[in-house]
Amino acid sequence: MNPRHAGPDTDPTGSALALRPTAAFFDLDKTIIATSSVYAFGREFLNNGLITRQEALEISLTKASYMLSGHTSEQMDSTRDSLTQMVAGWSVDEVRRITTETMHNVVTPAIYAEARDLIKHHRHAGREVIIISASASILVEPIARELGVDTVVATELEVVDGKLTGTITRYLKGGAKAEAVEEFATSHGYDLARSYAYSDSATDIPMLEMVGHPVAVNPDRALRKHALVNGWEVRTFKNPVPLIQMPNAREVGIGAGVVAGVTALTAAGFWLTQRLLRDSKNQNSA
C-alpha cells in the first residue's frame, strides 16, 4: 500500500489510528468559486479606472475561454505574464479597497454551495482548511475571509512603496503547489495519508497525489481521465452554475453545455468589440 493512500483510520504504516492532525487543501478557481478570481474583479477595476476598455475586453475574452475549456499550463503562464504587466504600478491599498467593497456583489454569488458545505464539514471534523491557489494572494484573501478560512497559500506579487511592481516572487502552480503541501505537512505535522485535496485542473495532479484523499471537482478532461484511472473520487458542484460576467454587468450562463458556451463566448466578443468601436468613434468625432 502506498503510504500516502493508507485507509482513513490508519497511520502511514497501516498499523494504528493516527493521532497527527489532518488538513483539507482547496484549489480556488472553479473548485470553490464558479469563476476565476483573477478575472472576477475585472469589471470593478475598469469602473475604478485601473484598466482600459481594451484591457477589459482582453480580460473578458480570456475569462470566457477559461470558463469554457480551462487553461493549459502554457496558457496559465501567458495569462500570468499579461496580468502582471497590467497591474504594475497599482496601489495595493486601492486594490484591497476595491476587492473588499465589491466582494459580495462580484464573488460571493459565485461560491459553490457544495464547497461551503465541504469546508464547514472539514472544520467540524477538526481538519485545518487551506486555500492553495495560483491566483494572487491579494485577490484570494478576501474570498478566504468570506469563507472563514484563515490560511491562504497563493501566488505572491512584489510590493515596493505600497505599489505592485509587476514582479512575481512566488508562483504557486503545478509542482509548486505540491511543494507547498509538503512544507505545510512538515511544519505542522499533518498526516497527508488522511488529508484531503480538491481541484478542477490537471495542473494540480502533483498536489492531489500528495494526499490520501484526492478529489477531482468539476474536472477538466485530463484530470477526469487521471482520476478515473487512479480510482479517485470525482465530484460535480452545480450551485451556482458557472457564469461569464460582462463589463455591463450582464451575465451569460455557460452551464448548459458546449454549444451554449461557444455562443456566449462569440456573443461576448462581438458585443464588446462593437462597444469599443462605437466608443472610439464617438471620442474621435467629439
N, C-alpha and C positions, 0 to 999 in steps of 0.2 A: 504493500500500500504506500502511495506517495504521502509523506508526512504532512504535506500541505492539504491533503484531501482526506484526512482522518475523519472519523464519524463525529457528529456534533457533540457527543458526550465523552469523547476520549481526548487524551493529550496526544502530541505528535507521535508517541511510541505506541499508541493504541492500547495502553495498559490501564489507565485510571482516569477518573474525572478530572479534567483540567481546572485549575484554580486561577490561572492567569486571566487578566482582563481581555475582552474582545472588542472589536470595532466594526463599524459599517462604513465603508468608503463609497461615496456617491459622486459620480460624474454629474455635471450640472446641465449642460445644454442637451435638450431632447431626452433627458433622463429625469431630471427634477422639473424642468420647465419645458413647455412645448414650443420652444423657440431657441434662439441664440442670444445669450446675454450681451455679446459683442454688438449685435445688430439691433437689439430691442430698444436701446435708447437713442437710435439714430435720429428719429423724428424730433426728439427733445433737444438733441444737440443742434439740429437745424433751427428749431424755433428760438434757441438761445444764441444763435449766431456763431457757433463754433465750427460749423461746416457749411459749405456752399450747397446750392441746389444740385450741382453736378455731382458732388461727393455724395449727397443724399441719394441720387439716382443710382450711383455705383453700389452704395450700401444696400439699397433695396433689392437690386437685381442679384447681388451676391447672396443676400439672405434668402431670396426666393429659390435660388439654385440649391443652397444648403438645405432648406426645408424639404425640397423635392427629392433630392438624391444623396444628401450628405456631402462631406468633403473628404477627398483622399488626403494622405499625409502631405503631398506636394501642394494641394490646394490650400491646406491649412497654413503652410509656410508662406505661400503667396499672399494670403489674406493677412497674415501676421505682419508681413513687411509693409503692405499698403496701409494698414491701420496704424502702425507705429509711426509711420511718416506723417499721417494725418493728425495725430494727437500731439506732435512735437510743439511745445510752447504753451500747451493748455495749462491753466491753473488747476492744481489738484483740488483746492477748496471749491472752485466753481463746479468741477465735475462731481464732487461729492454732494454739493448742494442740489444739482440737477437730478442726480440719481436718487437721492433721498426724497426730494419733493415729488417726483413723478413715479416712484416705485409702485405705489398702489394702483395707479392707472395703467402703467405700462407692463409690469412684470407679474404682479400678484394674480391677475386673472389668468395668466398662462401657466401657473404652477399646477402640476398634476395632483389631483386629489389623492390618487393612489400613492404618490411619492410622499405627500404629507403624512398619510396614514402609516407608511412604512417607517418613516423617520420617527414618528411617535412610538411605534411598536419597538424599534430597536432601543430607543431611550428608556422605555419602560422595562425592557429586558436587561438593562444595565450596560448596554454597549455604548461606547463613545461614537458619535456620528461625526464624520469628517467629509466636508465637501472638497473634492480634489478636481481642479479644473484647469484647462489650458487658457481660459479667459483671464483677463487681468483682474488681480485681486480687488482693485478699486471698484470694479463692477460686480464682483461676486459677493463682496462683504455685505452690502445692503440686502441682498437676497437671503444670505445666511441669517441675518438678524431677523428677517421676516419669518423664517422657519425655526427660529430658536436654536440655531446651530452655532456653537461657539468657535469651532475650529475650521479654518479655511486654509487650504494649501493651493495656491494658484500662481499663474504667471505674474512675475513682478516687473514693474517698469521703473526705470531710474527717475529720480526726482532731484532737481537742483534748484535751490532758492524757491521752493514751492511750486515749481513747474515741471511738467513731464518733458524729458529730453528726446523721447522717441527711441531710446535705447532699452532693450530688454536685458534685465540682469538674471532672470531665471525663466526659462520657457518650459512649462510643465506639459509636455506632450509625449505620448507613447512610452518609451522606456524610462523617461524622466519621472513619470507617474509611478511606475513600479519601484524605482529607486526611492521615491518619497515614502511609499508604503513601507518599504524595508526599513527606512530611517525611523519612521514612527514606531514600528514594531520593536526595533532595538531600544529606542529611548524610553518607550512606555511599557515595554514588556508584554505587548499584545500577543495573543495566541492566534496566529494567522490561520491555523488549521480550523479554527472555529469562528473565524471572522467572515464578513460578507463584503462583496463589492458589486456595484451596479454601474452599467454603462450601455450606451446605444451603439458605440462605434468600434470597428475592428482595430482602430489605432490604440485602443485601450486593452487589447488582449494581454499584453505583458502585465498590466495591473491586475486584471481578472485572474490570471494564472497564479498570482501570489497568495490567494486566499482559498480556504476550503469550500466556500460557498459563493462561487461566481454566478452572477445573474445578468443575462442579456435583456435589456429593456428596450422595446421597440427597435430591435437591432437592424443595422444595415445588412445587406446581403452577405457580405463576407463574415460578419460576426455571427449571423444566424447559422450559417453553414458550419462555422467553427464550434458554436455552442452545441448544435445537434450531433456533430461527430464526437464531441467530448462528453456528451451527456449533461451539459449544463442546463440549468433552469432558464426558460425563456418566458418573459412576462410582457404583456401588452397593456400600456397605460392609455386610456381613451378620454379621460376627463381632465382638462378640456381637450377638444380637438385642436391640433396644431393650427396656428394662424400665420398668415403673411400680413404684416402691418404696412399700410400705405402711408406716404407722407401726409395725406389729407385726412388721416385717422380712420379711413375706410378699411375694413378688414375682410380679406377673402379667405374662406376656409379651404384647406387643401387636403382635408382628411377623407374626401370622397373618392380618392383613387388617383392613379397616374394621369388620366385624361384631364380630370378637373385641375390637377396641379399644373400641367402644362398650359392649360387655358389661362389659369390665374397668372402664371409667370409671363406669358405673352401679353396679356392684358395690362399687367403692371408695367412692363417695359414700354408698351405703346402709350399708355396714359401718361407716364412720367416724361417720356420723350416729347410728346405733344405739349405737355405743360411747360417744359423747359424751353422749347422752341417758341411758344407763344409769349412767355415772359421775356425771353431775349428780344423778340421782335418788338414788343411794347416798349422795352427800355431803349432800343435803337431809334424808335420813332418819337420818343419823348423829347 
